[in-house]
Amino acid sequence: MNVAVILAGGKGDRFGTHLPKQFAKLSGKPIIEYTIDKFVNYSKIDKVIIVINPKWKNLLSKIVKKYLYKKTIEVIEGGVDRFSSTFNAIKYLENNLNDNDNIIIHDAVRPFINYKILDDCIEKLNIYNAIDTAIDSTDTLIKVNKNKIIDMPNRVLFKRGQTPQCFKFHIIKKAYYKANQNNTFTCDCGVVFNVLKEPIYVVQGSEYNIKITYPLDIFIAEKLIQMGINNSVDLNSINLQQLQNKNILIFGNSSGIGKSIEYIARKYNANVVGISRNSGVDITNINQINQFLKKKNLKFDIVFVTAGILIKKKFDNLEIDEITKQININYIGSINVARAIKPYLKNNSNLIFFASSSYTKGRSEYSIYSSSKSAIVNFTQALAEEWTEDNIKVNCVSPQRTLTPMRLKNFKDDNIEELLLPDEVAMKSLQLGLSNFSGLILDIKKKL
């Protein structure tokens, strides 16, 4: 039997929030949910034990509920430190496991564990009693005393430890009972190695298997999700046949990406409503939006806000009306849609805004456009958190340069072969609309 023990007892003191870091949101989901998802969906795991601080047990139980139909998950209380939490799990399991059963211990805040690592760990447990996961050290190592270097060891001999750490149950149990009077260890392999002198085999970890410890790590983790590093984030697996009979609303369907979304959605037999300034609805005017929605009186599954404008000029040469027009269409328009649309959204619906790859950095000659797209990203993430309780998902698509009329008008020297096609962006956007993500900023890049 293979039993996963997820250690989630941390208080998050270094994270600077009222909730422990394992409950911080990544693209609309708590970090621990990604970790649970990995082990629940891994076929070689028979049971999952989650060790949690008693204060947060009820909060965790709400997350666990959705997975109970897939696999046995048990939540137990942790101790005052990592040693005590692991020991609690061992004592909880000792009447239910055989000596040669495997226990796989993993940090709740390492959500990017991959199945190759788990495969390697379980395979090596057929040979060894203890397994660690580690990656090479790429930095020069120095030994310091009173801020002075006293040694520079060969980094080839050193690795950076990760989790999971895996053991035959009889070994980890024996080590912890023997070490009970000396619980200063910071990892489970440290207990086994120092107390029993048991040989520990090391499997190759991953640079992506990061531990989320500080607020900066959340930013890195969000980027890893956008890159598709987390194999739980796989939009390619979402079949567009699911669009059939879905009610879809597109603000800005007259050209470019919005037009492509409408075409593809209709192809899959969705019920599509497309509006734009050409059809008499200007998103900078909330009264027009309200009047339109009231007249249609429909509940929507997915709403896209693709309307946008770019005026490519140096800031000093922009007229005030050119500045306000870009802000009003690119940013205020999305706010207006959000203010008006909520009563017309179904349960578990998806509101999707559009940014641009330029949101990451202000660009010369389109300062207003890039800054307004940056605002959309922040607005998306904030709204996603606020509307979680309403069971409404909010996401944002951020495509690289795309072959649209707006792009061709402003960048006449573009190499067309290097541009994304509107249909490519539309397909990913529709898959995102069918997904369970919220707060995701989906970067779409041209495949080379």
C-alpha beads as a LAMMPS data file, in Angstrom:
LAMMPS data file: protein, C-alpha beads

448 atoms
447 bonds

1 atom types
1 bond types

-500.0 500.0 xlo xhi
-500.0 500.0 ylo yhi
-500.0 500.0 zlo zhi

Masses

1 110.0

Atoms # bond

1 1 1 0.000 0.000 0.000
2 1 1 1.154 3.546 -0.782
3 1 1 -0.059 6.219 1.632
4 1 1 0.553 9.912 1.005
5 1 1 0.976 12.161 4.036
6 1 1 0.565 15.842 3.193
7 1 1 2.012 18.073 5.892
8 1 1 -0.115 21.227 6.144
9 1 1 0.470 22.187 9.753
10 1 1 2.458 25.357 9.024
11 1 1 1.333 28.639 10.583
12 1 1 2.649 30.781 7.715
13 1 1 4.588 33.161 9.971
14 1 1 6.920 34.168 7.124
15 1 1 4.064 34.694 4.693
16 1 1 2.584 37.815 6.250
17 1 1 -1.131 36.962 5.883
18 1 1 -3.894 36.072 8.345
19 1 1 -4.270 32.649 6.706
20 1 1 -1.445 30.076 6.577
21 1 1 0.332 29.981 3.230
22 1 1 -1.219 26.631 2.259
23 1 1 -4.567 28.451 1.944
24 1 1 -3.243 31.342 -0.157
25 1 1 -4.874 31.491 -3.586
26 1 1 -3.201 30.479 -6.846
27 1 1 -5.411 31.271 -9.837
28 1 1 -8.471 31.187 -7.633
29 1 1 -7.662 27.950 -5.755
30 1 1 -5.854 27.443 -2.431
31 1 1 -2.304 26.130 -2.835
32 1 1 -3.134 23.000 -0.852
33 1 1 -5.911 22.130 -3.296
34 1 1 -3.393 21.764 -6.129
35 1 1 -1.313 19.460 -3.927
36 1 1 -4.290 17.346 -2.894
37 1 1 -5.358 17.146 -6.531
38 1 1 -1.986 15.681 -7.525
39 1 1 -2.112 12.832 -5.011
40 1 1 -5.811 12.092 -5.394
41 1 1 -5.392 11.743 -9.161
42 1 1 -2.201 9.676 -8.949
43 1 1 -3.204 6.039 -9.487
44 1 1 -0.451 4.552 -7.324
45 1 1 -1.612 6.308 -4.133
46 1 1 -4.148 4.285 -2.121
47 1 1 -4.911 6.742 0.661
48 1 1 -4.193 10.385 1.514
49 1 1 -3.619 11.669 5.048
50 1 1 -3.512 15.441 5.581
51 1 1 -1.976 16.804 8.768
52 1 1 -3.342 20.229 9.715
53 1 1 -3.246 22.713 12.576
54 1 1 -6.496 22.205 14.558
55 1 1 -7.375 25.877 14.023
56 1 1 -7.734 25.320 10.258
57 1 1 -9.260 21.842 10.251
58 1 1 -12.778 23.043 9.348
59 1 1 -11.462 25.181 6.482
60 1 1 -9.512 22.221 5.086
61 1 1 -12.520 19.917 5.417
62 1 1 -14.489 22.117 3.005
63 1 1 -11.751 21.681 0.386
64 1 1 -11.447 17.936 0.957
65 1 1 -15.176 17.291 0.452
66 1 1 -14.961 17.583 -3.328
67 1 1 -12.327 14.815 -3.527
68 1 1 -13.865 12.193 -1.237
69 1 1 -15.640 10.419 -4.071
70 1 1 -12.287 9.724 -5.756
71 1 1 -10.078 8.460 -2.939
72 1 1 -9.942 7.952 0.813
73 1 1 -8.769 11.201 2.436
74 1 1 -8.396 11.563 6.189
75 1 1 -7.634 14.801 8.027
76 1 1 -5.771 14.614 11.325
77 1 1 -4.425 17.227 13.697
78 1 1 -0.770 18.226 13.567
79 1 1 1.641 19.045 16.347
80 1 1 3.562 22.138 17.333
81 1 1 6.278 21.545 14.717
82 1 1 7.078 19.377 11.687
83 1 1 8.505 16.553 13.795
84 1 1 5.360 16.366 15.916
85 1 1 3.086 16.505 12.868
86 1 1 4.840 13.593 11.152
87 1 1 4.875 11.661 14.430
88 1 1 1.110 12.204 14.793
89 1 1 0.621 10.737 11.318
90 1 1 2.809 7.731 12.138
91 1 1 0.882 7.012 15.355
92 1 1 -2.408 7.436 13.500
93 1 1 -1.351 4.944 10.817
94 1 1 0.493 2.322 12.857
95 1 1 -2.547 0.106 13.434
96 1 1 -3.555 0.252 9.769
97 1 1 -0.298 -0.254 7.867
98 1 1 2.013 -3.216 7.449
99 1 1 5.725 -2.824 8.020
100 1 1 6.502 -2.918 4.286
101 1 1 3.825 -0.473 3.221
102 1 1 5.129 2.797 1.778
103 1 1 4.604 6.240 3.274
104 1 1 5.139 9.249 0.990
105 1 1 5.530 12.510 2.943
106 1 1 5.092 15.784 1.064
107 1 1 4.847 19.496 1.872
108 1 1 1.385 20.947 1.252
109 1 1 3.029 24.059 -0.197
110 1 1 4.854 22.219 -2.996
111 1 1 1.958 22.167 -5.498
112 1 1 4.093 21.416 -8.578
113 1 1 5.178 17.898 -7.659
114 1 1 5.161 15.819 -10.838
115 1 1 4.284 12.194 -11.400
116 1 1 7.752 11.240 -12.641
117 1 1 9.196 12.105 -9.231
118 1 1 6.500 10.038 -7.529
119 1 1 7.069 7.144 -9.934
120 1 1 10.811 7.207 -9.232
121 1 1 10.291 7.329 -5.462
122 1 1 7.903 4.388 -5.389
123 1 1 10.088 2.358 -7.738
124 1 1 13.192 2.874 -5.567
125 1 1 11.260 1.855 -2.437
126 1 1 11.396 -1.671 -3.904
127 1 1 15.148 -1.529 -3.243
128 1 1 15.726 0.998 -0.436
129 1 1 13.955 1.698 2.850
130 1 1 14.291 5.477 2.577
131 1 1 14.151 7.907 -0.348
132 1 1 14.839 11.637 -0.545
133 1 1 14.154 14.053 -3.400
134 1 1 16.758 16.658 -4.292
135 1 1 18.145 18.836 -7.075
136 1 1 21.669 19.962 -7.878
137 1 1 23.019 23.096 -6.305
138 1 1 23.800 25.646 -9.020
139 1 1 25.206 28.296 -6.689
140 1 1 28.651 28.459 -5.149
141 1 1 28.482 27.273 -1.532
142 1 1 30.355 29.013 1.243
143 1 1 30.759 28.207 4.919
144 1 1 30.717 31.336 7.055
145 1 1 31.680 32.176 10.610
146 1 1 31.154 35.736 11.888
147 1 1 30.497 36.930 8.325
148 1 1 33.808 35.567 7.083
149 1 1 34.288 32.644 4.691
150 1 1 36.004 29.751 6.385
151 1 1 35.446 27.119 3.691
152 1 1 34.212 26.773 0.093
153 1 1 33.033 23.171 -0.315
154 1 1 32.706 21.509 -3.708
155 1 1 29.085 22.076 -4.744
156 1 1 29.091 18.853 -6.795
157 1 1 28.784 17.003 -3.489
158 1 1 25.763 19.034 -2.374
159 1 1 22.115 19.000 -3.401
160 1 1 19.062 20.994 -2.374
161 1 1 16.482 18.882 -0.602
162 1 1 12.811 18.804 -1.621
163 1 1 9.860 16.572 -0.888
164 1 1 8.463 13.970 -1.155
165 1 1 10.499 11.964 1.303
166 1 1 9.459 8.308 1.219
167 1 1 9.951 5.364 3.550
168 1 1 9.050 1.813 4.335
169 1 1 6.643 2.283 7.220
170 1 1 8.626 0.191 9.712
171 1 1 11.715 2.379 9.158
172 1 1 10.065 5.778 9.661
173 1 1 8.124 4.426 12.670
174 1 1 11.251 3.028 14.316
175 1 1 13.200 6.260 13.708
176 1 1 10.539 8.508 15.188
177 1 1 9.932 6.435 18.292
178 1 1 13.667 6.269 18.922
179 1 1 14.054 10.037 18.357
180 1 1 11.096 11.010 20.515
181 1 1 13.322 12.716 23.067
182 1 1 15.207 14.681 20.409
183 1 1 12.738 16.399 18.099
184 1 1 14.954 19.165 16.740
185 1 1 15.076 17.649 13.236
186 1 1 13.737 19.731 10.336
187 1 1 12.960 16.926 7.885
188 1 1 11.992 13.267 7.958
189 1 1 15.107 12.042 6.169
190 1 1 17.122 13.844 8.835
191 1 1 15.424 11.746 11.514
192 1 1 15.982 8.447 9.695
193 1 1 19.572 9.249 8.740
194 1 1 20.732 10.591 12.095
195 1 1 18.850 8.214 14.374
196 1 1 19.104 4.931 12.439
197 1 1 22.032 5.666 10.084
198 1 1 19.807 4.181 7.384
199 1 1 21.107 4.588 3.778
200 1 1 18.899 7.065 1.906
201 1 1 18.647 6.944 -1.884
202 1 1 18.193 10.296 -3.656
203 1 1 15.921 10.677 -6.692
204 1 1 16.110 13.662 -9.007
205 1 1 13.650 16.403 -8.134
206 1 1 12.627 19.365 -10.277
207 1 1 13.418 23.068 -10.361
208 1 1 9.667 23.587 -10.652
209 1 1 8.936 21.658 -7.451
210 1 1 9.227 24.872 -5.452
211 1 1 8.192 25.379 -1.855
212 1 1 5.969 28.421 -1.446
213 1 1 7.323 30.203 1.609
214 1 1 7.289 33.948 0.915
215 1 1 4.813 36.239 -0.918
216 1 1 7.270 36.466 -3.846
217 1 1 6.837 32.717 -4.335
218 1 1 3.155 33.269 -5.148
219 1 1 4.163 35.432 -8.100
220 1 1 6.559 32.733 -9.323
221 1 1 3.917 30.044 -8.850
222 1 1 1.353 32.042 -10.845
223 1 1 3.833 32.225 -13.710
224 1 1 4.465 28.482 -13.532
225 1 1 0.726 27.879 -13.816
226 1 1 0.513 30.186 -16.838
227 1 1 3.375 28.227 -18.407
228 1 1 1.419 25.014 -17.912
229 1 1 4.021 23.544 -15.545
230 1 1 1.318 22.252 -13.235
231 1 1 -0.133 19.302 -15.099
232 1 1 -3.453 19.946 -13.364
233 1 1 -3.671 23.025 -15.607
234 1 1 -4.193 21.464 -18.996
235 1 1 -6.624 23.380 -21.175
236 1 1 -5.832 21.065 -24.092
237 1 1 -7.806 18.327 -22.357
238 1 1 -10.980 20.439 -22.411
239 1 1 -13.211 19.341 -25.288
240 1 1 -15.003 22.186 -27.041
241 1 1 -17.965 19.868 -27.587
242 1 1 -18.924 21.006 -24.085
243 1 1 -19.891 24.362 -25.637
244 1 1 -23.073 22.845 -27.011
245 1 1 -26.135 24.743 -25.713
246 1 1 -23.976 27.027 -23.558
247 1 1 -25.102 30.664 -23.497
248 1 1 -22.157 32.848 -24.481
249 1 1 -22.000 36.642 -24.569
250 1 1 -19.214 38.485 -26.393
251 1 1 -18.576 42.197 -25.953
252 1 1 -16.579 43.170 -29.053
253 1 1 -17.528 40.574 -31.663
254 1 1 -17.218 42.712 -34.786
255 1 1 -13.585 41.829 -35.549
256 1 1 -10.390 40.170 -34.353
257 1 1 -10.444 37.742 -31.443
258 1 1 -14.072 38.408 -30.505
259 1 1 -15.213 37.564 -34.023
260 1 1 -13.206 34.327 -33.951
261 1 1 -14.659 33.354 -30.569
262 1 1 -18.169 33.817 -31.962
263 1 1 -17.412 31.764 -35.084
264 1 1 -15.899 28.827 -33.180
265 1 1 -18.545 28.857 -30.448
266 1 1 -21.337 28.731 -33.050
267 1 1 -19.510 25.890 -34.797
268 1 1 -19.869 23.878 -31.587
269 1 1 -23.556 24.768 -31.305
270 1 1 -23.326 27.288 -28.499
271 1 1 -25.996 29.949 -28.154
272 1 1 -23.980 33.064 -28.924
273 1 1 -24.917 36.696 -28.403
274 1 1 -22.389 39.129 -29.845
275 1 1 -22.494 42.904 -29.399
276 1 1 -20.249 45.842 -30.174
277 1 1 -20.341 49.566 -30.847
278 1 1 -21.359 48.684 -34.404
279 1 1 -24.505 47.014 -33.084
280 1 1 -25.377 49.874 -30.756
281 1 1 -23.817 48.908 -27.415
282 1 1 -20.835 50.950 -26.255
283 1 1 -19.220 49.393 -23.173
284 1 1 -18.079 52.823 -22.016
285 1 1 -21.768 53.561 -21.393
286 1 1 -23.134 51.393 -18.591
287 1 1 -26.707 52.480 -19.312
288 1 1 -26.482 50.950 -22.792
289 1 1 -25.129 47.709 -21.299
290 1 1 -27.917 47.575 -18.718
291 1 1 -30.609 48.254 -21.313
292 1 1 -29.261 45.535 -23.598
293 1 1 -29.028 42.916 -20.825
294 1 1 -32.499 43.752 -19.530
295 1 1 -33.939 43.394 -23.029
296 1 1 -32.198 40.037 -23.645
297 1 1 -33.020 38.743 -20.156
298 1 1 -30.745 35.693 -20.511
299 1 1 -28.483 33.898 -18.080
300 1 1 -24.984 33.330 -19.479
301 1 1 -22.427 30.573 -18.925
302 1 1 -19.454 32.471 -20.359
303 1 1 -18.991 36.199 -20.982
304 1 1 -16.033 37.581 -22.945
305 1 1 -14.966 41.215 -22.927
306 1 1 -12.695 41.502 -25.973
307 1 1 -13.333 45.137 -26.894
308 1 1 -10.156 47.188 -26.983
309 1 1 -8.377 50.056 -28.699
310 1 1 -4.733 50.985 -29.267
311 1 1 -3.563 54.418 -30.432
312 1 1 0.154 54.161 -31.105
313 1 1 1.760 57.496 -30.325
314 1 1 4.352 58.886 -27.980
315 1 1 2.714 60.102 -24.791
316 1 1 3.582 63.771 -25.442
317 1 1 1.755 63.629 -28.780
318 1 1 -1.474 62.107 -27.476
319 1 1 -4.544 64.307 -27.352
320 1 1 -6.548 64.154 -24.125
321 1 1 -9.496 62.562 -25.904
322 1 1 -7.162 59.837 -27.262
323 1 1 -6.000 59.116 -23.715
324 1 1 -9.483 59.002 -22.224
325 1 1 -10.822 56.921 -25.132
326 1 1 -8.235 54.187 -24.533
327 1 1 -8.783 54.188 -20.775
328 1 1 -12.561 54.149 -21.158
329 1 1 -12.680 51.287 -23.671
330 1 1 -9.811 49.169 -22.365
331 1 1 -10.446 49.543 -18.630
332 1 1 -13.611 51.397 -17.660
333 1 1 -15.537 49.342 -20.214
334 1 1 -14.573 46.100 -18.450
335 1 1 -15.544 47.601 -15.100
336 1 1 -18.922 48.591 -16.558
337 1 1 -19.511 45.051 -17.804
338 1 1 -18.632 43.644 -14.377
339 1 1 -21.000 46.080 -12.668
340 1 1 -23.877 45.188 -14.970
341 1 1 -23.449 41.491 -15.702
342 1 1 -23.686 39.762 -12.330
343 1 1 -27.500 39.253 -12.266
344 1 1 -27.257 37.680 -15.719
345 1 1 -24.606 35.066 -14.860
346 1 1 -25.417 31.435 -14.170
347 1 1 -24.064 29.518 -11.200
348 1 1 -20.413 28.558 -11.871
349 1 1 -20.238 30.924 -14.853
350 1 1 -17.046 32.447 -16.219
351 1 1 -16.351 36.125 -16.917
352 1 1 -13.263 36.556 -19.084
353 1 1 -11.458 39.841 -19.704
354 1 1 -8.681 40.463 -22.208
355 1 1 -5.302 41.971 -21.492
356 1 1 -2.169 41.815 -23.644
357 1 1 1.390 40.616 -23.281
358 1 1 2.244 44.309 -22.898
359 1 1 0.689 44.305 -19.402
360 1 1 4.011 43.090 -17.986
361 1 1 5.937 46.183 -19.032
362 1 1 5.090 49.713 -20.150
363 1 1 5.929 50.062 -23.835
364 1 1 7.126 53.132 -25.706
365 1 1 4.443 54.649 -27.959
366 1 1 1.603 52.786 -26.294
367 1 1 1.916 53.758 -22.649
368 1 1 -1.835 54.162 -22.123
369 1 1 -2.709 50.882 -23.813
370 1 1 -0.148 48.817 -21.859
371 1 1 -0.964 50.460 -18.527
372 1 1 -4.708 49.953 -19.031
373 1 1 -4.079 46.267 -19.784
374 1 1 -2.038 46.001 -16.600
375 1 1 -5.026 47.427 -14.746
376 1 1 -7.239 44.714 -16.254
377 1 1 -4.947 42.019 -14.848
378 1 1 -5.138 43.431 -11.325
379 1 1 -8.878 43.937 -11.649
380 1 1 -9.331 40.312 -12.731
381 1 1 -7.398 38.903 -9.785
382 1 1 -9.195 41.092 -7.246
383 1 1 -12.650 40.352 -8.661
384 1 1 -11.911 36.614 -8.796
385 1 1 -11.286 36.622 -5.048
386 1 1 -14.360 38.718 -4.273
387 1 1 -16.743 36.651 -6.407
388 1 1 -15.579 33.240 -5.201
389 1 1 -18.389 33.171 -2.653
390 1 1 -20.874 33.855 -5.455
391 1 1 -19.530 30.855 -7.405
392 1 1 -18.558 33.080 -10.331
393 1 1 -15.180 32.581 -11.993
394 1 1 -13.212 35.541 -13.322
395 1 1 -10.225 35.066 -15.622
396 1 1 -8.124 37.006 -18.084
397 1 1 -6.563 36.122 -21.440
398 1 1 -3.238 37.759 -22.254
399 1 1 -2.253 36.945 -25.837
400 1 1 1.020 37.865 -27.478
401 1 1 0.966 39.819 -30.740
402 1 1 -2.087 38.667 -32.695
403 1 1 -3.089 39.132 -36.317
404 1 1 -6.027 41.477 -35.773
405 1 1 -7.113 44.645 -37.630
406 1 1 -6.023 46.693 -34.597
407 1 1 -2.545 45.158 -34.722
408 1 1 -2.116 45.617 -38.467
409 1 1 -3.267 49.231 -38.267
410 1 1 -0.680 50.164 -35.644
411 1 1 2.245 47.906 -36.576
412 1 1 2.580 47.879 -40.330
413 1 1 6.086 46.351 -40.268
414 1 1 5.090 43.201 -38.362
415 1 1 6.130 39.859 -39.801
416 1 1 2.720 38.222 -40.134
417 1 1 4.195 34.729 -39.776
418 1 1 5.303 35.607 -36.233
419 1 1 1.818 36.652 -35.118
420 1 1 -0.759 34.521 -33.348
421 1 1 -3.899 33.840 -35.352
422 1 1 -7.185 35.038 -33.817
423 1 1 -8.556 31.490 -34.021
424 1 1 -5.642 30.201 -31.887
425 1 1 -6.458 32.721 -29.168
426 1 1 -10.191 32.062 -29.502
427 1 1 -9.772 28.297 -29.026
428 1 1 -7.737 28.729 -25.821
429 1 1 -10.160 31.390 -24.574
430 1 1 -13.140 29.091 -25.030
431 1 1 -11.312 26.252 -23.278
432 1 1 -10.575 28.628 -20.404
433 1 1 -14.267 29.527 -20.342
434 1 1 -15.114 25.859 -19.819
435 1 1 -12.471 25.348 -17.122
436 1 1 -12.749 25.567 -13.337
437 1 1 -10.030 28.166 -12.956
438 1 1 -10.572 31.585 -11.481
439 1 1 -8.068 34.425 -11.183
440 1 1 -5.925 32.888 -13.933
441 1 1 -4.019 35.232 -16.241
442 1 1 -3.616 33.010 -19.292
443 1 1 -0.586 33.932 -21.388
444 1 1 -0.948 32.671 -24.969
445 1 1 2.222 32.487 -26.994
446 1 1 3.006 31.658 -30.589
447 1 1 4.338 28.121 -30.966
448 1 1 7.621 28.237 -32.827

Bonds

1 1 1 2
2 1 2 3
3 1 3 4
4 1 4 5
5 1 5 6
6 1 6 7
7 1 7 8
8 1 8 9
9 1 9 10
10 1 10 11
11 1 11 12
12 1 12 13
13 1 13 14
14 1 14 15
15 1 15 16
16 1 16 17
17 1 17 18
18 1 18 19
19 1 19 20
20 1 20 21
21 1 21 22
22 1 22 23
23 1 23 24
24 1 24 25
25 1 25 26
26 1 26 27
27 1 27 28
28 1 28 29
29 1 29 30
30 1 30 31
31 1 31 32
32 1 32 33
33 1 33 34
34 1 34 35
35 1 35 36
36 1 36 37
37 1 37 38
38 1 38 39
39 1 39 40
40 1 40 41
41 1 41 42
42 1 42 43
43 1 43 44
44 1 44 45
45 1 45 46
46 1 46 47
47 1 47 48
48 1 48 49
49 1 49 50
50 1 50 51
51 1 51 52
52 1 52 53
53 1 53 54
54 1 54 55
55 1 55 56
56 1 56 57
57 1 57 58
58 1 58 59
59 1 59 60
60 1 60 61
61 1 61 62
62 1 62 63
63 1 63 64
64 1 64 65
65 1 65 66
66 1 66 67
67 1 67 68
68 1 68 69
69 1 69 70
70 1 70 71
71 1 71 72
72 1 72 73
73 1 73 74
74 1 74 75
75 1 75 76
76 1 76 77
77 1 77 78
78 1 78 79
79 1 79 80
80 1 80 81
81 1 81 82
82 1 82 83
83 1 83 84
84 1 84 85
85 1 85 86
86 1 86 87
87 1 87 88
88 1 88 89
89 1 89 90
90 1 90 91
91 1 91 92
92 1 92 93
93 1 93 94
94 1 94 95
95 1 95 96
96 1 96 97
97 1 97 98
98 1 98 99
99 1 99 100
100 1 100 101
101 1 101 102
102 1 102 103
103 1 103 104
104 1 104 105
105 1 105 106
106 1 106 107
107 1 107 108
108 1 108 109
109 1 109 110
110 1 110 111
111 1 111 112
112 1 112 113
113 1 113 114
114 1 114 115
115 1 115 116
116 1 116 117
117 1 117 118
118 1 118 119
119 1 119 120
120 1 120 121
121 1 121 122
122 1 122 123
123 1 123 124
124 1 124 125
125 1 125 126
126 1 126 127
127 1 127 128
128 1 128 129
129 1 129 130
130 1 130 131
131 1 131 132
132 1 132 133
133 1 133 134
134 1 134 135
135 1 135 136
136 1 136 137
137 1 137 138
138 1 138 139
139 1 139 140
140 1 140 141
141 1 141 142
142 1 142 143
143 1 143 144
144 1 144 145
145 1 145 146
146 1 146 147
147 1 147 148
148 1 148 149
149 1 149 150
150 1 150 151
151 1 151 152
152 1 152 153
153 1 153 154
154 1 154 155
155 1 155 156
156 1 156 157
157 1 157 158
158 1 158 159
159 1 159 160
160 1 160 161
161 1 161 162
162 1 162 163
163 1 163 164
164 1 164 165
165 1 165 166
166 1 166 167
167 1 167 168
168 1 168 169
169 1 169 170
170 1 170 171
171 1 171 172
172 1 172 173
173 1 173 174
174 1 174 175
175 1 175 176
176 1 176 177
177 1 177 178
178 1 178 179
179 1 179 180
180 1 180 181
181 1 181 182
182 1 182 183
183 1 183 184
184 1 184 185
185 1 185 186
186 1 186 187
187 1 187 188
188 1 188 189
189 1 189 190
190 1 190 191
191 1 191 192
192 1 192 193
193 1 193 194
194 1 194 195
195 1 195 196
196 1 196 197
197 1 197 198
198 1 198 199
199 1 199 200
200 1 200 201
201 1 201 202
202 1 202 203
203 1 203 204
204 1 204 205
205 1 205 206
206 1 206 207
207 1 207 208
208 1 208 209
209 1 209 210
210 1 210 211
211 1 211 212
212 1 212 213
213 1 213 214
214 1 214 215
215 1 215 216
216 1 216 217
217 1 217 218
218 1 218 219
219 1 219 220
220 1 220 221
221 1 221 222
222 1 222 223
223 1 223 224
224 1 224 225
225 1 225 226
226 1 226 227
227 1 227 228
228 1 228 229
229 1 229 230
230 1 230 231
231 1 231 232
232 1 232 233
233 1 233 234
234 1 234 235
235 1 235 236
236 1 236 237
237 1 237 238
238 1 238 239
239 1 239 240
240 1 240 241
241 1 241 242
242 1 242 243
243 1 243 244
244 1 244 245
245 1 245 246
246 1 246 247
247 1 247 248
248 1 248 249
249 1 249 250
250 1 250 251
251 1 251 252
252 1 252 253
253 1 253 254
254 1 254 255
255 1 255 256
256 1 256 257
257 1 257 258
258 1 258 259
259 1 259 260
260 1 260 261
261 1 261 262
262 1 262 263
263 1 263 264
264 1 264 265
265 1 265 266
266 1 266 267
267 1 267 268
268 1 268 269
269 1 269 270
270 1 270 271
271 1 271 272
272 1 272 273
273 1 273 274
274 1 274 275
275 1 275 276
276 1 276 277
277 1 277 278
278 1 278 279
279 1 279 280
280 1 280 281
281 1 281 282
282 1 282 283
283 1 283 284
284 1 284 285
285 1 285 286
286 1 286 287
287 1 287 288
288 1 288 289
289 1 289 290
290 1 290 291
291 1 291 292
292 1 292 293
293 1 293 294
294 1 294 295
295 1 295 296
296 1 296 297
297 1 297 298
298 1 298 299
299 1 299 300
300 1 300 301
301 1 301 302
302 1 302 303
303 1 303 304
304 1 304 305
305 1 305 306
306 1 306 307
307 1 307 308
308 1 308 309
309 1 309 310
310 1 310 311
311 1 311 312
312 1 312 313
313 1 313 314
314 1 314 315
315 1 315 316
316 1 316 317
317 1 317 318
318 1 318 319
319 1 319 320
320 1 320 321
321 1 321 322
322 1 322 323
323 1 323 324
324 1 324 325
325 1 325 326
326 1 326 327
327 1 327 328
328 1 328 329
329 1 329 330
330 1 330 331
331 1 331 332
332 1 332 333
333 1 333 334
334 1 334 335
335 1 335 336
336 1 336 337
337 1 337 338
338 1 338 339
339 1 339 340
340 1 340 341
341 1 341 342
342 1 342 343
343 1 343 344
344 1 344 345
345 1 345 346
346 1 346 347
347 1 347 348
348 1 348 349
349 1 349 350
350 1 350 351
351 1 351 352
352 1 352 353
353 1 353 354
354 1 354 355
355 1 355 356
356 1 356 357
357 1 357 358
358 1 358 359
359 1 359 360
360 1 360 361
361 1 361 362
362 1 362 363
363 1 363 364
364 1 364 365
365 1 365 366
366 1 366 367
367 1 367 368
368 1 368 369
369 1 369 370
370 1 370 371
371 1 371 372
372 1 372 373
373 1 373 374
374 1 374 375
375 1 375 376
376 1 376 377
377 1 377 378
378 1 378 379
379 1 379 380
380 1 380 381
381 1 381 382
382 1 382 383
383 1 383 384
384 1 384 385
385 1 385 386
386 1 386 387
387 1 387 388
388 1 388 389
389 1 389 390
390 1 390 391
391 1 391 392
392 1 392 393
393 1 393 394
394 1 394 395
395 1 395 396
396 1 396 397
397 1 397 398
398 1 398 399
399 1 399 400
400 1 400 401
401 1 401 402
402 1 402 403
403 1 403 404
404 1 404 405
405 1 405 406
406 1 406 407
407 1 407 408
408 1 408 409
409 1 409 410
410 1 410 411
411 1 411 412
412 1 412 413
413 1 413 414
414 1 414 415
415 1 415 416
416 1 416 417
417 1 417 418
418 1 418 419
419 1 419 420
420 1 420 421
421 1 421 422
422 1 422 423
423 1 423 424
424 1 424 425
425 1 425 426
426 1 426 427
427 1 427 428
428 1 428 429
429 1 429 430
430 1 430 431
431 1 431 432
432 1 432 433
433 1 433 434
434 1 434 435
435 1 435 436
436 1 436 437
437 1 437 438
438 1 438 439
439 1 439 440
440 1 440 441
441 1 441 442
442 1 442 443
443 1 443 444
444 1 444 445
445 1 445 446
446 1 446 447
447 1 447 448
